[in-house]
């Protein structure tokens, strides 16, 4: 039904505008007393065999929603009705910011992909905290944190620290987003020496808390083998809790969209089916070359149960969807969980 009727209608409109219209519609529907129960009946699978325990957290199933969808933590309670095992909010920055100029979100329909250059647009830490105070406690929430675009390089770490301290009481795990291609001056964030400094600073804050929260690093799919070796060394050296592989890509390889269309769209991170193999290769490399020394959350191009199983077989412990959720609809989560029960 979604792909036949709902998606064609949604795809008639500007992707960023319809994103927020859809949010309003889901919020409205979930206020009708019986509707959340209907959604849960349609999309949720409750089965102990789907549970996964990683870095001290038990996830009711291994399928999550990636950061970027519910940036400001306004819809996570409603989205929990669609069968997710966890939802990652953000990227959150200390101060709210508009992000890059519009138009900045583009569909590649023939490729089942999206190009975005949103630029960490979000309402800011304080507003997100107020939203997270409404958490009904039915779902694991991850907090994806980053720096403000205008922050000078000597203050990058401070931005992450501010977000970490503010969100700590309200999220179950943290993700250091150092790999988004849509923010200014992000080259330093990919430097190993700086990552050591950043991770150490956040771990120091974490150790001061009564309850420590897991900290993960989100990496790009465009890293070469030498850079991936550095990530493996970094994890071993810092004892960070895990890696999310991967973020969006700056590559434009083997697309069905014409060169003219891609040129007209311009810069941005590519997600969806076009980066599926790229992401899976990164997962496979990290898992095999580290002897599976740390947990990996696999994301990038998951549009079917088979895509998710491929990520898991490559070495992912959990998976996340974003573009696949937009193209395939909420039934995708149930399909993946059913396939996992059948496979394992």
Order of alpha helices (4+ residues) and beta strands (2+ residues): alpha-alpha-alpha-beta-beta-beta-alpha-beta-beta-beta-beta-beta-alpha-beta-alpha-beta-alpha-beta-alpha-beta-alpha-beta-alpha-beta-alpha-beta-alpha-alpha
